[in-house]
Amino acid sequence: MDRILDLDEAAAVLTGRSRTWRTAGLDVSPLTWRDAAAPWPARLETDRSRVHDPDAVGVHLAASRAELSVVLFTGGWADVDHVTEDGDVLHPPASGITSTADFAHRLEGWVHDAFGTPPASGRERARS
């Protein structure tokens, strides 16, 4: 697998957004890490120091009416699950992520779409 993204940089984005999300009333899980070198099935770790070769980092956000799970892979894609209060599961497209900035931009959109919270930057997200 090509390693396109630095997951420690992505984790810094997630950690940086966590305070804003909590202030907006969201429950934010600890980050989870998967080690590419771990035997299958790989165990998820919340302690980054236990992961020597990270290939995925994830976070789970929840509010009373929706949940959002985002798992970013070093290869440039993310598994994104958005569950609504009606039980609908939405999977936004999440391939071709080319940088931490690209991930951060998409993350703001996924959180906004799931919870209607303002983007972390305080600006309205541009719709394309």
C-alpha positions as a LaTeX table, in Angstrom:
\begin{tabular}{lrrr}
\hline
Residue & $x$ (\AA) & $y$ (\AA) & $z$ (\AA) \\
\hline
Met1 & 0.00 & 0.00 & 0.00 \\
Asp2 & 1.23 & 3.47 & $-0.86$ \\
Arg3 & 1.68 & 5.69 & 2.17 \\
Ile4 & 0.23 & 9.02 & 1.13 \\
Leu5 & $-0.79$ & 10.54 & 4.46 \\
Asp6 & 1.02 & 11.17 & 7.73 \\
Leu7 & $-1.44$ & 9.86 & 10.30 \\
Asp8 & 0.23 & 11.72 & 13.17 \\
Glu9 & $-0.53$ & 14.97 & 11.33 \\
Ala10 & $-4.11$ & 13.82 & 10.80 \\
Ala11 & $-4.37$ & 12.91 & 14.49 \\
Ala12 & $-3.26$ & 16.44 & 15.36 \\
Val13 & $-6.15$ & 17.74 & 13.22 \\
Leu14 & $-8.61$ & 15.45 & 15.02 \\
Thr15 & $-7.26$ & 16.38 & 18.44 \\
Gly16 & $-7.36$ & 20.07 & 17.57 \\
Arg17 & $-11.00$ & 19.84 & 16.50 \\
Ser18 & $-12.07$ & 17.84 & 19.58 \\
Arg19 & $-12.46$ & 20.88 & 21.85 \\
Thr20 & $-14.68$ & 22.64 & 19.30 \\
Trp21 & $-16.78$ & 19.51 & 18.89 \\
Arg22 & $-17.18$ & 19.06 & 22.65 \\
Thr23 & $-18.14$ & 22.73 & 23.01 \\
Ala24 & $-20.80$ & 22.13 & 20.34 \\
Gly25 & $-22.22$ & 19.33 & 22.51 \\
Leu26 & $-20.77$ & 16.30 & 20.76 \\
Asp27 & $-19.38$ & 13.26 & 22.54 \\
Val28 & $-15.90$ & 12.60 & 21.19 \\
Ser29 & $-14.17$ & 9.24 & 21.59 \\
Pro30 & $-10.46$ & 8.87 & 22.16 \\
Leu31 & $-8.56$ & 8.41 & 18.90 \\
Thr32 & $-8.06$ & 4.81 & 17.86 \\
Trp33 & $-5.01$ & 3.53 & 16.00 \\
Arg34 & $-4.37$ & 0.39 & 13.98 \\
Asp35 & $-0.88$ & $-1.01$ & 13.52 \\
Ala36 & $-0.08$ & $-2.35$ & 10.05 \\
Ala37 & 2.44 & $-4.76$ & 11.57 \\
Ala38 & $-0.03$ & $-6.27$ & 14.06 \\
Pro39 & $-1.39$ & $-9.78$ & 13.46 \\
Trp40 & $-4.90$ & $-10.03$ & 12.08 \\
Pro41 & $-7.38$ & $-9.22$ & 13.38 \\
Ala42 & $-5.54$ & $-6.07$ & 14.30 \\
Arg43 & $-6.38$ & $-4.68$ & 17.71 \\
Leu44 & $-7.33$ & $-1.01$ & 17.94 \\
Glu45 & $-5.23$ & 1.00 & 20.34 \\
Thr46 & $-5.95$ & 4.32 & 22.02 \\
Asp47 & $-2.32$ & 4.73 & 23.09 \\
Arg48 & $-0.32$ & 5.92 & 20.07 \\
Ser49 & 2.94 & 4.72 & 21.65 \\
Arg50 & 1.74 & 1.12 & 21.33 \\
Val51 & 1.44 & 1.45 & 17.54 \\
His52 & 4.76 & 1.16 & 15.71 \\
Asp53 & 3.55 & 1.23 & 12.08 \\
Pro54 & 0.21 & 3.08 & 11.97 \\
Asp55 & $-1.99$ & 2.48 & 8.95 \\
Ala56 & $-5.25$ & 3.92 & 10.32 \\
Val57 & $-6.45$ & 6.48 & 12.84 \\
Gly58 & $-10.09$ & 7.00 & 13.75 \\
Val59 & $-12.55$ & 8.95 & 15.86 \\
His60 & $-16.21$ & 8.51 & 16.75 \\
Leu61 & $-18.52$ & 11.49 & 17.36 \\
Ala62 & $-22.02$ & 11.25 & 18.77 \\
Ala63 & $-24.98$ & 13.42 & 19.66 \\
Ser64 & $-28.52$ & 12.53 & 20.60 \\
Arg65 & $-29.68$ & 12.25 & 16.98 \\
Ala66 & $-26.65$ & 11.13 & 15.00 \\
Glu67 & $-23.28$ & 9.42 & 15.09 \\
Leu68 & $-20.27$ & 9.83 & 12.87 \\
Ser69 & $-17.31$ & 7.51 & 12.62 \\
Val70 & $-14.26$ & 8.48 & 10.57 \\
Val71 & $-11.30$ & 6.16 & 10.05 \\
Leu72 & $-8.49$ & 7.57 & 7.92 \\
Phe73 & $-6.02$ & 5.24 & 6.23 \\
Thr74 & $-2.49$ & 6.16 & 5.28 \\
Gly75 & $-3.26$ & 5.15 & 1.68 \\
Gly76 & $-5.46$ & 8.22 & 1.16 \\
Trp77 & $-9.00$ & 7.06 & 1.88 \\
Ala78 & $-11.37$ & 7.12 & 4.82 \\
Asp79 & $-14.22$ & 4.94 & 6.01 \\
Val80 & $-16.98$ & 7.38 & 6.95 \\
Asp81 & $-20.19$ & 6.17 & 8.58 \\
His82 & $-22.96$ & 8.59 & 9.48 \\
Val83 & $-25.93$ & 7.08 & 11.29 \\
Thr84 & $-29.01$ & 9.27 & 11.71 \\
Glu85 & $-31.74$ & 9.02 & 14.33 \\
Asp86 & $-33.88$ & 7.27 & 11.70 \\
Gly87 & $-31.24$ & 4.57 & 11.39 \\
Asp88 & $-30.10$ & 5.68 & 7.95 \\
Val89 & $-26.46$ & 4.95 & 7.29 \\
Leu90 & $-24.81$ & 7.33 & 4.90 \\
His91 & $-21.37$ & 6.76 & 3.40 \\
Pro92 & $-19.98$ & 9.95 & 1.86 \\
Pro93 & $-17.32$ & 9.45 & $-0.78$ \\
Ala94 & $-13.91$ & 9.44 & 0.87 \\
Ser95 & $-11.25$ & 8.37 & $-1.59$ \\
Gly96 & $-8.42$ & 10.31 & $-3.15$ \\
Ile97 & $-7.45$ & 12.17 & 0.03 \\
Thr98 & $-4.12$ & 13.70 & $-0.89$ \\
Ser99 & $-2.98$ & 15.65 & 2.17 \\
Thr100 & $-3.71$ & 16.48 & 5.77 \\
Ala101 & $-5.27$ & 19.77 & 4.62 \\
Asp102 & $-7.54$ & 17.87 & 2.22 \\
Phe103 & $-8.56$ & 15.53 & 5.05 \\
Ala104 & $-9.22$ & 18.48 & 7.39 \\
His105 & $-11.46$ & 20.15 & 4.78 \\
Arg106 & $-13.44$ & 16.98 & 4.18 \\
Leu107 & $-13.69$ & 16.33 & 7.91 \\
Glu108 & $-15.29$ & 19.72 & 8.48 \\
Gly109 & $-17.88$ & 18.87 & 5.83 \\
Trp110 & $-18.66$ & 15.42 & 7.28 \\
Val111 & $-19.11$ & 16.86 & 10.78 \\
His112 & $-21.26$ & 19.70 & 9.47 \\
Asp113 & $-23.40$ & 17.32 & 7.43 \\
Ala114 & $-23.84$ & 14.93 & 10.36 \\
Phe115 & $-24.50$ & 17.40 & 13.15 \\
Gly116 & $-25.11$ & 20.81 & 11.62 \\
Thr117 & $-22.34$ & 22.23 & 13.77 \\
Pro118 & $-20.27$ & 25.08 & 12.45 \\
Pro119 & $-17.01$ & 24.09 & 10.81 \\
Ala120 & $-13.96$ & 24.26 & 13.09 \\
Ser121 & $-12.70$ & 27.31 & 11.24 \\
Gly122 & $-15.80$ & 29.29 & 12.15 \\
Arg123 & $-16.53$ & 29.93 & 8.47 \\
Glu124 & $-19.35$ & 28.43 & 6.48 \\
Arg125 & $-18.18$ & 25.48 & 4.44 \\
Ala126 & $-18.19$ & 26.12 & 0.72 \\
Arg127 & $-20.49$ & 23.77 & $-1.15$ \\
Ser128 & $-19.17$ & 22.48 & $-4.42$ \\
\hline
\end{tabular}
